[in-house]
């Protein structure tokens, strides 16, 4: 029986943060955000984790991940290489081809449904449980995908502006589209926007996502400006909805979200995680 996998997109450059934020100790016991992702995935019943990493992480990260998580869940690593594409990267390009390409990098290691998250976000237990349950129950003829969404006001940073994907949701709870909003700060957005649902890139996918990404990448490599453009997962989802190839159920989530976009976000994230341990949402020691 295929396992439901956790796919963690861990290859981001972390340019605004200024370092490898995926391995920054943030929990009260020195936990990194990946610890919480794997811990919550395990207790939601997921059976495998696939980390998508970049080549310069390949020497150390797989061994670190196996030693940290290998006795709790099956661990795999997929390396997102720019040269594994039908075109040569333009001179000077250092950014990967985008999150759709990262998803395709993981395809060979995922043999069933998957929950997909960013490595530099803390999502909390509820999102994993909601998506895992929805993936088990989905039996639609048309491919159905799942999205956990948070109110915009609960995802803003006190340390600087953020970019968010605003969800357009119909009355039945289905996603009509995503609108990228940039430079958002609490002081500059209308109060009514605070409850607008946003995607924090926490998805539940059937294996059909890989075919959709493959088609999108084929179009991208034929027509994009390869010096600067990226093929992004939200665009793949939007195009699939528009073409009638898939539909996406939006699940409102109220559990605590936090993340590290700017270096100044670190103290607040540490305080949030410490409070969740103190209230019993997480044990005093995450791994016993």
DRENKOLPA-64227 format. One record per residue: x, y, z of N, C-alpha, C, O, CB in turn. Coordinates in steps of 0.02 Angstrom, whole numbers, padded with zeros to 5 digits, always signed. Glycine has a CB too. Layout:
N
XYZXYZXYZXYZXYZ...
//
This chain:
288
+00043-00060+00000+00000+00000+00000+00044+00062+00000+00089+00067+00041-00048+00000+00062+00032+00110-00046+00074+00170-00048+00069+00209+00017+00016+00214+00048+00053+00215-00107+00126+00237+00037+00129+00278+00096+00110+00350+00079+00127+00375+00025+00198+00276+00128+00075+00384+00125+00067+00456+00118+00132+00488+00143+00152+00477+00200+00005+00483+00158+00163+00528+00101+00228+00557+00116+00222+00630+00138+00174+00664+00121+00274+00552+00056+00270+00651+00176+00281+00722+00188+00337+00744+00142+00392+00717+00145+00298+00736+00264+00324+00793+00100+00376+00821+00057+00393+00890+00083+00350+00934+00087+00352+00825-00018+00456+00900+00101+00479+00962+00130+00524+00998+00080+00577+00973+00061+00517+00950+00197+00503+01057+00059+00543+01097+00013+00595+01135+00053+00581+01187+00083+00498+01146-00029+00656+01108+00054+00709+01133+00098+00766+01163+00060+00820+01173+00089+00734+01078+00142+00758+01178-00004+00813+01203-00044+00814+01278-00054+00854+01302-00094+00812+01171-00110+00771+01315-00019+00770+01388-00028+00836+01420-00009+00872+01396+00035+00714+01418+00014+00852+01474-00042+00916+01507-00029+00917+01545+00037+00972+01558+00063+00931+01553-00086+00859+01562+00064+00859+01599+00127+00892+01667+00122+00926+01689+00169+00893+01559+00181+00884+01701+00065+00921+01763+00052+00902+01819+00100+00945+01856+00123+00911+01785-00020+00836+01826+00115+00816+01880+00160+00839+01867+00231+00853+01913+00269+00740+01890+00158+00842+01803+00250+00863+01786+00317+00938+01791+00326+00962+01808+00380+00840+01716+00335+00976+01778+00273+01048+01784+00276+01085+01722+00296+01142+01726+00319+01067+01838+00322+01055+01664+00289+01089+01602+00308+01043+01542+00299+00988+01549+00272+01113+01605+00379+01066+01484+00322+01028+01422+00314+00978+01418+00372+00990+01384+00422+01075+01359+00314+00921+01452+00364+00873+01457+00418+00840+01390+00433+00811+01383+00487+00821+01508+00401+00844+01342+00387+00813+01277+00400+00843+01243+00462+00809+01203+00495+00821+01232+00339+00906+01258+00478+00940+01225+00533+00955+01272+00591+00999+01258+00632+01004+01193+00510+00919+01327+00595+00926+01373+00651+00890+01344+00712+00830+01330+00708+00897+01443+00632+00924+01335+00770+00889+01311+00830+00839+01362+00855+00856+01420+00868+00940+01294+00886+00776+01341+00860+00723+01387+00879+00680+01362+00937+00652+01402+00973+00679+01400+00820+00676+01296+00946+00637+01269+01001+00674+01273+01067+00735+01284+01067+00619+01197+00987+00639+01265+01123+00671+01272+01189+00724+01219+01202+00767+01229+01245+00619+01269+01243+00721+01163+01167+00772+01111+01175+00821+01110+01117+00855+01060+01106+00739+01044+01182+00825+01165+01079+00869+01168+01021+00838+01139+00958+00874+01126+00910+00932+01132+01036+00772+01130+00958+00738+01102+00899+00741+01152+00841+00739+01213+00851+00664+01084+00915+00746+01125+00780+00741+01165+00720+00670+01156+00692+00634+01110+00713+00795+01144+00666+00650+01199+00646+00582+01194+00620+00568+01127+00588+00511+01104+00590+00569+01250+00571+00618+01096+00558+00608+01030+00528+00588+00978+00580+00551+00931+00564+00670+01007+00492+00612+00985+00641+00592+00938+00694+00517+00938+00703+00486+00885+00710+00627+00956+00761+00487+00997+00704+00415+01002+00715+00376+00975+00656+00324+00943+00664+00395+01075+00729+00401+00988+00595+00367+00961+00536+00364+00885+00538+00312+00855+00526+00402+00985+00472+00420+00854+00553+00423+00781+00554+00383+00754+00614+00347+00705+00607+00496+00756+00558+00389+00786+00671+00352+00764+00730+00276+00765+00717+00242+00716+00732+00368+00809+00791+00251+00819+00689+00180+00825+00676+00158+00777+00620+00103+00751+00622+00161+00897+00657+00201+00766+00570+00185+00719+00517+00179+00648+00544+00134+00611+00524+00238+00722+00461+00224+00630+00588+00222+00562+00617+00158+00552+00657+00126+00500+00650+00283+00550+00662+00139+00600+00698+00079+00589+00738+00015+00598+00696-00038+00579+00720+00078+00637+00796+00020+00625+00635-00037+00625+00589-00040+00562+00547-00087+00553+00508-00033+00686+00543+00009+00517+00555+00007+00453+00521+00043+00449+00455+00037+00400+00420-00062+00435+00509+00082+00500+00437+00121+00497+00375+00179+00448+00384+00207+00442+00438+00146+00567+00356+00196+00413+00329+00244+00359+00335+00312+00371+00306+00356+00328+00312+00216+00300+00304+00323+00429+00273+00387+00442+00241+00397+00517+00237+00349+00555+00231+00390+00410+00169+00460+00539+00242+00476+00609+00230+00528+00613+00174+00578+00578+00175+00502+00643+00295+00514+00658+00127+00561+00670+00072+00582+00743+00076+00540+00788+00069+00528+00654+00002+00646+00755+00087+00673+00822+00089+00700+00840+00020+00741+00803-00007+00728+00829+00143+00678+00896-00007+00706+00921-00070+00759+00972-00052+00744+01024-00022+00650+00952-00116+00821+00958-00069+00878+01000-00049+00917+01021-00111+00906+00995-00166+00924+00963+00001+00961+01069-00103+01003+01090-00158+01071+01055-00154+01088+01028-00101+01011+01167-00158+01109+01055-00208+01171+01014-00210+01221+01029-00155+01253+00983-00131+01204+01024-00276+01228+01092-00135+01278+01108-00084+01259+01082-00015+01300+01084+00031+01288+01182-00081+01198+01057-00007+01177+01027+00056+01187+00951+00056+01178+00919+00107+01104+01044+00070+01205+00923-00002+01203+00850-00011+01256+00813+00029+01246+00754+00044+01212+00834-00083+01311+00845+00047+01364+00809+00083+01344+00795+00156+01362+00743+00183+01428+00849+00082+01309+00841+00187+01296+00835+00258+01222+00824+00276+01207+00787+00323+01320+00895+00293+01177+00855+00239+01106+00853+00259+01077+00783+00261+01043+00767+00310+01065+00896+00213+01087+00740+00211+01055+00673+00214+01075+00634+00276+01033+00602+00307+01072+00634+00152+01139+00636+00294+01161+00600+00353+01131+00630+00416+01111+00593+00462+01236+00601+00358+01128+00696+00419+01097+00730+00477+01024+00709+00483+01001+00693+00538+01103+00807+00470+00988+00710+00427+00916+00694+00429+00904+00621+00449+00859+00606+00488+00884+00708+00362+00944+00576+00422+00936+00505+00438+00950+00492+00512+00913+00455+00544+00982+00462+00395+01003+00522+00539+01019+00512+00609+00967+00543+00656+00957+00519+00711+01088+00540+00624+00935+00597+00633+00888+00632+00675+00818+00601+00673+00783+00598+00723+00884+00705+00655+00798+00577+00613+00729+00555+00604+00722+00482+00583+00666+00455+00584+00697+00597+00554+00776+00449+00565+00772+00384+00533+00740+00329+00575+00713+00282+00546+00838+00362+00514+00741+00335+00640+00710+00283+00682+00637+00299+00695+00604+00262+00732+00748+00277+00748+00611+00353+00666+00541+00372+00677+00499+00371+00613+00439+00361+00615+00538+00441+00707+00533+00380+00556+00498+00384+00492+00549+00369+00437+00608+00382+00445+00464+00455+00481+00525+00342+00381+00569+00330+00324+00592+00397+00295+00551+00440+00281+00533+00287+00269+00658+00405+00286+00687+00468+00265+00719+00461+00196+00756+00414+00184+00740+00493+00316+00702+00508+00151+00733+00510+00085+00752+00583+00070+00722+00629+00097+00685+00482+00030+00802+00592+00028+00822+00659+00007+00825+00661-00069+00852+00616-00101+00891+00679+00037+00797+00713-00098+00799+00725-00170+00838+00790-00182+00824+00840-00149+00727+00729-00200+00885+00788-00227+00928+00846-00240+00903+00883-00302+00901+00855-00356+01002+00824-00249+00885+00946-00292+00860+00987-00348+00920+01017-00384+00952+01064-00359+00812+01043-00322+00934+00991-00443+00992+01014-00482+00969+01054-00542+00923+01034-00578+01035+00953-00505+00999+01111-00552+00981+01153-00609+00999+01121-00676+00968+01135-00727+01014+01220-00604+01051+01077-00675+01072+01048-00739+01029+00988-00759+01039+00960-00813+01145+01027-00734+00982+00968-00716+00936+00914-00734+00873+00945-00765+00818+00940-00737+00919+00870-00672+00883+00977-00821+00830+01012-00857+00847+01009-00931+00905+00998-00949+00822+01086-00832+00798+01020-00975+00811+01015-01047+00847+01075-01076+00857+01079-01136+00747+01005-01083+00868+01123-01033+00904+01182-01056+00964+01194-01011+00965+01170-00954+00858+01244-01058+01012+01230-01037+01069+01250-00996+01052+01314-00958+01024+01360-00987+01133+01259-01039+01070+01318-00894+01056+01379-00857+01094+01438-00887+01153+01430-00906+01076+01371-00782+01063+01496-00894+01099+01554-00919+01157+01573-00873+01154+01560-00813+01052+01614-00926+01208+01603-00901+01266+01624-00862+01243+01673-00808+01207+01721-00822+01320+01657-00908+01264+01660-00746+01248+01705-00691+01187+01685-00651+01175+01713-00597+01239+01772-00716+01147+01638-00676+01088+01618-00638+01108+01571-00582+01142+01521-00593+01037+01584-00684+01087+01588-00520+01102+01545-00463+01039+01518-00431+01041+01466-00397+01142+01584-00411+00982+01551-00441+00919+01527-00412+00897+01463-00447+00906+01456-00508+00864+01580-00417+00868+01415-00410+00839+01356-00441+00782+01375-00487+00762+01433-00491+00814+01306-00387+00755+01325-00523+00703+01339-00572+00635+01352-00542+00589+01370-00578+00698+01281-00619+00627+01345-00476+00564+01360-00444+00534+01301-00408+00560+01245-00413+00516+01386-00495+00480+01313-00372+00451+01261-00330+00418+01205-00371+00415+01149-00347+00400+01292-00284+00394+01219-00431+00367+01165-00472+00422+01116-00490+00411+01055-00492+00333+01192-00536+00481+01142-00504+00539+01098-00518+00559+01060-00456+00579+01002-00460+00598+01140-00545+00555+01092-00397+00571+01057-00335+00523+00999-00324+00544+00945-00302+00567+01105-00275+00459+01010-00339+00410+00956-00332+00428+00898-00377+00426+00840-00356+00339+00982-00348+00445+00912-00440+00463+00859-00486+00526+00821-00464+00533+00762-00478+00473+00887-00556+00570+00855-00430+00630+00823-00404+00613+00767-00356+00648+00717-00352+00675+00875-00369+00557+00776-00319+00536+00726-00269+00495+00670-00299+00481+00621-00264+00498+00759-00215+00474+00676-00361+00423+00630-00389+00443+00557-00385+00402+00515-00368+00410+00648-00461+00506+00541-00399+00527+00471-00400+00527+00439-00330+00529+00378-00325+00596+00466-00430+00524+00480-00278+00527+00455-00210+00459+00455-00175+00454+00436-00117+00576+00496-00169+00407+00475-00211+00339+00478-00183+00295+00430-00223+00288+00438-00284+00310+00551-00186+00266+00380-00189+00226+00330-00226+00153+00332-00207+00116+00284-00220+00253+00261-00212+00131+00387-00178+00060+00395-00160+00045+00468-00151+00076+00510-00183+00043+00355-00097-00003+00483-00108-00020+00552-00092+00035+00583-00050+00076+00548-00021-00088+00556-00056+00034+00650-00047+00085+00683-00006+00058+00748+00023+00015+00780-00006+00148+00697-00047+00085+00765+00082+00076+00831+00111+00141+00869+00097+00195+00843+00111+00060+00827+00188+00134+00929+00071+00193+00967+00050+00197+01032+00090+00148+01068+00096+00191+00982-00026+00257+01046+00117+00266+01105+00160+00334+01138+00145+00377+01108+00113+00262+01086+00234+00341+01199+00169+00405+01233+00168+00445+01213+00229+00417+01197+00282+00396+01310+00167+00511+01212+00222+00554+01195+00279+00559+01251+00330+00576+01239+00388+00623+01177+00255+00545+01313+00310+00556+01370+00354+00491+01398+00382+00487+01457+00400+00593+01424+00318+00440+01355+00387+00377+01374+00418+00358+01324+00472+00372+01264+00464+00320+01380+00365+00328+01348+00525+00298+01305+00576+00223+01308+00566+00193+01361+00569+00319+01327+00649+00192+01250+00554+00121+01248+00537+00077+01224+00595+00017+01239+00595+00111+01203+00478+00104+01187+00642+00063+01161+00696+00029+01096+00677+00025+01077+00619+00012+01212+00716+00004+01063+00728-00023+00995+00720-00085+00992+00676-00093+00945+00637-00039+00967+00788-00129+01041+00682-00195+01037+00650-00189+01029+00574-00225+00989+00544-00235+01098+00666-00146+01068+00542-00141+01066+00470-00122+00997+00444-00151+00973+00395-00090+01116+00446-00075+00964+00477-00054+00897+00456-00112+00847+00463-00124+00806+00419+00006+00873+00497-00147+00851+00519-00202+00804+00530-00259+00815+00482-00289+00767+00457-00227+00810+00602-00276+00878+00468-00331+00894+00422-00314+00869+00352-00356+00838+00320-00344+00970+00421-00254+00882+00329-00236+00862+00261-00228+00786+00255-00249+00757+00205-00172+00897+00239-00199+00755+00305-00192+00682+00302-00260+00648+00299-00270+00600+00262-00152+00656+00363-00307+00673+00339-00375+00644+00339-00410+00657+00272-00444+00612+00245-00417+00674+00396-00402+00717+00245-00435+00733+00181-00407+00690+00125-00445+00669+00081-00426+00807+00165-00342+00677+00124-00312+00636+00072-00337+00564+00076-00345+00531+00025-00236+00638+00077-00348+00540+00136-00374+00472+00144-00446+00466+00119-00466+00414+00093-00370+00451+00217-00485+00519+00128-00556+00517+00112-00572+00535+00040-00627+00519+00016-00594+00562+00158-00527+00568+00006-00541+00593-00062-00549+00535-00110-00505+00492-00116-00486+00640-00085-00605+00534-00145-00618+00482-00195-00651+00512-00257-00689+00479-00292-00661+00426-00166-00637+00577-00270-00668+00612-00325-00642+00586-00392-00584+00566-00397-00656+00686-00320-00685+00586-00443-00663+00566-00510-00614+00617-00538-00563+00599-00567-00724+00558-00557-00630+00681-00529-00583+00734-00549-00530+00740-00495-00547+00741-00436-00620+00802-00560-00466+00743-00514-00414+00749-00462-00430+00805-00412-00443+00862-00431-00346+00761-00494-00428+00787-00348-00442+00835-00295-00379+00844-00254-00348+00796-00231-00501+00812-00251-00360+00906-00244-00304+00924-00202-00330+00962-00142-00388+00983-00141-00252+00965-00242-00287+00971-00092-00307+01002-00030-00260+01060-00013-00201+01058-00030-00308+00951+00028-00286+01111+00020-00246+01168+00041-00265+01189+00111-00324+01200+00125-00254+01227-00008-00216+01193+00156-00227+01222+00222-00215+01298+00216-00165+01319+00188-00179+01190+00276-00262+01337+00242-00257+01410+00236-00265+01442+00304-00303+01418+00347-00310+01437+00188-00229+01497+00315-00230+01535+00377-00259+01604+00365-00253+01630+00309-00159+01539+00407-00289+01636+00415-00307+01707+00408-00244+01749+00400-00194+01739+00435-00348+01731+00470-00246+01796+00354-00187+01837+00339-00159+01869+00402-00098+01871+00410-00205+01891+00289-00202+01893+00446-00179+01928+00505-00136+01886+00551-00097+01912+00591-00236+01953+00543-00142+01819+00546-00102+01775+00589-00036+01755+00557+00001+01715+00586-00142+01713+00606-00021+01783+00499+00041+01763+00464+00087+01822+00449+00136+01815+00413+00023+01729+00400+00071+01881+00477+00112+01940+00465+00172+01942+00511+00171+01913+00566+00071+02003+00473+00224+01975+00489+00286+01981+00529+00291+02051+00559+00279+02100+00525+00348+01966+00485+00309+02055+00624+00320+02122+00653+00387+02152+00632+00401+02209+00648+00317+02117+00728+00428+02113+00597+00496+02134+00582+00505+02161+00511+00559+02185+00495+00542+02076+00592+00455+02157+00470+00462+02180+00401+00403+02157+00360+00357+02124+00385+00527+02155+00371+00404+02173+00297+00350+02154+00252+00356+02082+00231+00409+02052+00234+00348+02200+00191+00299+02054+00209+00297+01985+00186+00256+01982+00121+00217+02028+00106+00266+01937+00240+00265+01929+00084+00225+01915+00025+00178+01857+00042+00198+01808+00074+00270+01897-00036+00116+01862+00021+00068+01810+00036+00024+01796-00025+00010+01840-00065+00024+01830+00097+00002+01733-00031-00043+01712-00084-00114+01714-00057-00134+01670-00018-00025+01642-00111-00153+01764-00078-00222+01771-00055-00266+01721-00091-00262+01715-00152-00247+01844-00066-00309+01686-00054-00352+01635-00083-00419+01664-00103-00451+01700-00064-00362+01577-00033-00440+01648-00163-00508+01663-00186-00548+01598-00180-00537+01551-00219-00508+01690-00261-00593+01595-00131-00629+01534-00114-00703+01543-00128-00732+01594-00109-00617+01514-00039-00734+01495-00162-00806+01501-00176-00847+01480-00114-00819+01460-00063-00825+01458-00237-00913+01485-00120-00956+01471-00063-00954+01399-00041-00972+01383+00016-01027+01491-00080-00933+01354-00085-00929+01284-00067-00862+01264-00037-00852+01206-00020-00941+01243-00127-00816+01312-00030-00751+01297+00000-00698+01275-00050-00646+01249-00031-00758+01244+00051-00712+01287-00115-00664+01267-00167-00623+01328-00189-00649+01383-00194-00700+01235-00227-00560+01316-00202-00515+01369-00223-00528+01388-00295-00529+01346-00340-00441+01347-00215-00539+01454-00307-00547+01479-00375-00481+01505-00402-00469+01503-00463-00600+01534-00377-00438+01529-00358-00375+01555-00381-00334+01584-00324-00358+01589-00268-00386+01609-00434-00272+01602-00339-00226+01631-00291-00200+01696-00319-00182+01701-00378-00168+01582-00274-00197+01747-00277-00171+01812-00297-00111+01829-00254-00117+01834-00193-00226+01868-00293-00053+01839-00285+00007+01855-00248+00005+01928-00228-00002+01973-00270+00071+01840-00290+00011+01941-00162+00013+02009-00136+00081+02019-00103+00102+01979-00062-00045+02022-00084+00115+02072-00121+00184+02083-00098+00187+02143-00051+00144+02187-00051+00231+02094-00158+00240+02144-00010+00252+02201+00034+00199+02213+00086+00183+02270+00100+00260+02261-00007+00170+02159+00114+00116+02166+00162+00142+02179+00233+00188+02144+00256+00071+02104+00161+00113+02228+00266+00128+02242+00336+00063+02259+00371+00017+02287+00340+00180+02300+00344+00058+02243+00435-00005+02255+00471-00026+02328+00469-00085+02343+00467+00003+02233+00545+00023+02373+00468+00007+02445+00470-00019+02471+00404-00046+02527+00402+00069+02483+00489-00013+02433+00351-00030+02461+00285-00086+02423+00249-00101+02439+00192+00031+02461+00242-00117+02374+00281-00170+02337+00248-00237+02353+00281-00240+02368+00341-00157+02261+00250-00292+02351+00242-00358+02365+00271-00375+02313+00325-00359+02254+00316-00412+02365+00216-00407+02334+00379-00425+02286+00432-00466+02226+00407-00459+02171+00433-00465+02321+00486-00507+02237+00356-00548+02183+00330-00506+02128+00299-00528+02071+00293-00597+02209+00279-00445+02144+00281-00401+02094+00250-00374+02044+00301-00351+01990+00282-00343+02128+00215-00376+02060+00365-00343+02018+00415-00372+01948+00418-00338+01901+00437-00349+02051+00483-00437+01941+00399-00468+01875+00400-00467+01841+00332-00493+01785+00326-00540+01882+00423-00437+01871+00282-00434+01839+00216-00390+01777+00219-00336+01780+00247-00407+01889+00163-00413+01721+00192-00371+01660+00194-00312+01666+00147-00318+01690+00091-00413+01598+00176-00255+01643+00171-00194+01644+00130-00162+01574+00130-00168+01536+00178-00144+01697+00157-00130+01560+00076-00092+01497+00071-00022+01508+00098+00012+01556+00079-00089+01472-00003-00002+01464+00143+00067+01464+00169+00106+01406+00140+00155+01383+00169+00066+01461+00246+00083+01382+00083+00116+01328+00046+00114+01262+00085+00163+01225+00087+00189+01346+00032+00056+01248+00114+00044+01183+00146-00011+01149+00107-00070+01166+00114+00026+01191+00223+00008+01101+00066-00037+01069+00018-00045+00995+00032-00001+00963+00062-00012+01080-00053-00101+00968+00011-00110+00896+00008-00123+00877-00065-00169+00903-00096-00169+00872+00054-00082+00833-00091-00086+00817-00163-00095+00743-00175-00066+00701-00139-00024+00842-00199-00134+00727-00225-00132+00659-00254-00073+00657-00302-00045+00709-00318-00201+00641-00290-00054+00597-00325+00003+00593-00371-00006+00631-00437+00042+00641-00474+00018+00522-00387-00067+00653-00452-00078+00690-00513-00041+00756-00515-00033+00786-00568-00152+00702-00523-00018+00780-00457+00018+00844-00456+00082+00839-00498+00104+00889-00527+00036+00864-00384+00112+00780-00502+00175+00774-00539+00165+00781-00614+00207+00811-00648+00208+00707-00523+00110+00755-00640+00094+00766-00711+00081+00840-00724+00103+00866-00776+00033+00723-00732+00046+00873-00679+00031+00944-00688+00096+00985-00687+00104+01031-00727-00017+00969-00633+00142+00969-00642+00206+01005-00639+00247+00991-00702+00281+01035-00727+00245+00984-00576+00245+00929-00726+00283+00912-00786+00260+00953-00846+00300+00978-00884+00276+00837-00801+00194+00959-00853+00167+00999-00908+00186+01073-00901+00204+01106-00950+00091+00992-00912+00183+01098-00839+00199+01168-00827+00273+01182-00842+00290+01234-00871+00183+01188-00755+00316+01136-00823+00388+01145-00836+00404+01142-00910+00448+01177-00934+00429+01092-00798+00368+01100-00946+00378+01097-01018+00362+01165-01050+00400+01189-01092+00334+01041-01050+00307+01196-01029+00290+01262-01054+00342+01314-01032+00361+01357-01071+00220+01283-01030+00363+01309-00970+00411+01356-00942+00476+01356-00981+00501+01409-01001+00424+01340-00868+00505+01298-00992+00570+01295-01025+00566+01315-01099+00616+01332-01130+00599+01224-01020+00506+01314-01127+00498+01335-01197+00485+01410-01205+00498+01438-01258+00442+01297-01229+00459+01442-01152+00436+01511-01163+00457+01562-01110+00448+01622-01121+00363+01511-01167+00485+01541-01054+00500+01589-01000+00566+01625-01012+00607+01604-01054+00503+01552-00933+00576+01678-00975+00641+01712-00973+00684+01673-00924+00677+01681-00863+00634+01789-00952+00727+01631-00949+00764+01584-00906+00819+01618-00866+00850+01587-00823+00794+01529-00948+00831+01681-00879+00881+01717-00839+00853+01736-00771+00891+01746-00723+00904+01779-00876+00786+01741-00765+00759+01766-00701+00694+01731-00679+00680+01731-00619+00746+01839-00706+00656+01703-00724+00590+01675-00706+00596+01610-00666+00647+01576-00670+00549+01663-00769+00543+01595-00629+00538+01531-00593+00470+01500-00609+00421+01536-00620+00546+01542-00516+00468+01435-00610+00405+01399-00620+00379+01381-00550+00407+01338-00516+00415+01334-00664+00325+01414-00530+00303+01411-00461+00242+01366-00452+00198+01363-00495+00287+01481-00436+00240+01331-00396+00186+01284-00382+00117+01317-00381+00071+01289-00409+00199+01251-00315+00109+01377-00351+00042+01407-00354+00018+01420-00426-00042+01416-00439+00042+01473-00317+00064+01434-00471+00044+01444-00542+00022+01378-00573-00025+01377-00613+00102+01473-00582+00055+01323-00554+00034+01257-00578-00037+01242-00555-00078+01218-00594+00083+01202-00553-00051+01255-00491-00118+01243-00463-00169+01286-00498-00222+01262-00518-00119+01256-00388-00154+01350-00506-00201+01395-00540-00217+01371-00610-00275+01370-00631-00172+01466-00543-00166+01352-00648-00177+01330-00717-00218+01266-00719-00260+01258-00764-00110+01319-00752-00207+01221-00671-00245+01158-00670-00319+01172-00655-00363+01140-00683-00216+01110-00618-00332+01219-00609-00401+01238-00594-00434+01269-00655-00491+01251-00673-00404+01286-00534-00399+01315-00687-00427+01350-00745-00443+01302-00801-00493+01309-00836-00378+01403-00769-00399+01252-00811-00408+01204-00865-00458+01149-00847-00474+01107-00889-00342+01172-00883-00484+01149-00786-00531+01097-00764-00498+01030-00753-00531+00978-00755-00585+01090-00815-00432+01030-00741-00395+00968-00731-00393+00946-00658-00377+00889-00644-00325+00975-00757-00409+00991-00612-00408+00974-00541-00450+01026-00504-00464+01080-00530-00335+00972-00513-00469+01010-00444-00500+01060-00400-00469+01053-00331-00442+01001-00313-00577+01051-00397-00472+01107-00293-00436+01112-00230-00485+01131-00175-00517+01184-00178-00379+01163-00234-00490+01089-00124-00530+01103-00065-00487+01143-00016-00431+01123+00000-00558+01037-00032-00514+01200+00008-00478+01242+00055-00501+01226+00126-00561+01226+00140-00489+01317+00039-00454+01213+00170-00468+01197+00240-00442+01254+00284-00382+01265+00288-00435+01128+00260-00487+01290+00316-00467+01343+00361-00434+01314+00423-00461+01268+00455-00526+01386+00380-00376+01340+00441-00338+01316+00498-00327+01373+00547-00312+01429+00527-00269+01286+00476-00337+01358+00610-00328+01409+00662-00270+01394+00709-00258+01432+00756-00392+01415+00702-00234+01341+00697-00177+01326+00740-00122+01378+00727-00120+01410+00675-00151+01255+00728-00079+01385+00776-00026+01435+00772+00019+01423+00712+00044+01368+00702+00016+01436+00836+00030+01476+00673+00081+01475+00621+00136+01524+00641+00122+01577+00669+00051+01492+00551+00198+01506+00627+00252+01555+00634+00308+01535+00586+00312+01478+00563+00278+01559+00708+00350+01583+00571+00403+01570+00524+00458+01622+00531+00451+01670+00568+00377+01568+00452+00511+01610+00493+00569+01655+00496+00583+01681+00426+00613+01647+00385+00631+01618+00525+00560+01742+00414+00575+01776+00351+00635+01822+00360+00680+01823+00318+00514+01815+00327+00635+01859+00415+00688+01907+00430+00726+01884+00492+00696+01851+00535+00659+01979+00439+00790+01901+00500+00826+01882+00561+00792+01905+00624+00796+01871+00676+00896+01911+00559+00758+01962+00622+00725+01988+00682+00664+01947+00701+00636+01957+00755+00704+02059+00671+00642+01900+00658+00586+01856+00675+00606+01801+00724+00563+01770+00754+00557+01825+00611+00670+01790+00732+00694+01733+00773+00669+01737+00845+00642+01687+00869+00770+01730+00772+00677+01793+00882+00654+01794+00951+00579+01779+00959+00560+01742+01004+00669+01861+00982+00538+01808+00915+00466+01796+00919+00449+01723+00906+00405+01695+00938+00428+01841+00871+00483+01692+00858+00470+01622+00843+00491+01578+00901+00456+01531+00918+00507+01601+00779+00548+01593+00931+00569+01555+00990+00519+01561+01047+00505+01512+01081+00638+01579+01014+00492+01621+01056+00443+01631+01110+00379+01592+01095+00349+01563+01141+00427+01706+01119+00357+01592+01033+00297+01556+01013+00304+01481+01025+00260+01449+01053+00280+01569+00940+00361+01453+01004+00373+01382+01013+00379+01364+01087+00354+01312+01109+00436+01360+00975+00412+01406+01126+00419+01392+01198+00350+01391+01231+00337+01349+01275+00464+01445+01232+00305+01436+01210+00238+01438+01239+00199+01374+01221+00162+01348+01263+00200+01500+01215+00208+01349+01161+00173+01288+01140+00198+01227+01180+00159+01182+01196+00181+01276+01065+00262+01225+01194+00288+01172+01238+00259+01180+01309+00240+01130+01340+00366+01174+01240+00256+01242+01333+00233+01253+01402+00160+01234+01411+00140+01213+01465+00243+01326+01420+00120+01241+01358+00048+01225+01364+00033+01152+01349-00024+01131+01354+00008+01269+01317+00084+01113+01332+00074+01042+01320+00059+01023+01248+00048+00964+01234+00021+01018+01362+00058+01071+01203+00049+01054+01132+00106+01010+01107+00097+00968+01063+00043+01118+01089+00164+01020+01136+00223+00979+01121+00256+00959+01187+00255+00998+01235+00273+01017+01076+00285+00900+01190+00317+00878+01252+00379+00921+01268+00405+00956+01225+00338+00804+01247+00400+00919+01330+00458+00959+01351+00518+00943+01307+00557+00988+01289+00475+00946+01425+00527+00879+01291+00579+00859+01244+00544+00829+01183+00509+00779+01189+00630+00808+01276+00554+00860+01125+00517+00838+01067+00531+00766+01049+00485+00728+01034+00533+00882+01008+00594+00747+01050+00613+00677+01036+00640+00647+01100+00689+00672+01129+00667+00673+00978+00609+00593+01121+00630+00561+01184+00675+00501+01169+00698+00467+01215+00569+00538+01225
//
